[in-house]
Amino acid sequence: MAVLLAAGLGVATAGAADAATPNCTSYSTYYAPYTTSYVIHVPSAGYQTGTVNCILKLGARNDAVTVLQRALKYCYGYNISVDGEYGPQTKATVKARQNQANGDYNAGLVEDGEYGPKTRQWIVFPDWTWPANVRTNRCDWPPV
């Protein structure tokens, strides 16, 4: 019986941790590595909050989705609309990136088409000039 209680407690704890991860709703801006002339926008829970450990999935519609779509299109060359809607096309593209990271680097990602903290670690984002905010041809890992 003690084993069952321990197992039940473990499940409840894991569920609570998953529920604690917020949805991405906007983006936070960081200087690109090695320069203060470029910045990188990263999906976050709230505008400029720095809360980048967040989730995006089917049905989301916001600036965070736009930032992710730009990364997939401009840094990886996926043919994806940049419309701010996490629809079937975005889900399939995230799944393709997860598959690519797993195949190329043994990333250990769940290939579910959802953007979360683990998938974020395998996404580079386009650099934008600062302060003009014009997209460059560079992509970098965010410093977070």
Buried (B, 14 or more C-beta within 10 A) or exposed (E): EEEEEEEEEEEEEEEEEEEEBBBBBBBBBBBBEEEEEBBBBBBBBBEEBEBBBBBBBEEBEBBBBBBBBBBBBBBBEBEBEBEBBBBEBBBEBBBBBBBBBBEEEEBEBEBEBBBBEBBBBBBBBBBBEBEEEEEBEBBBBBEB
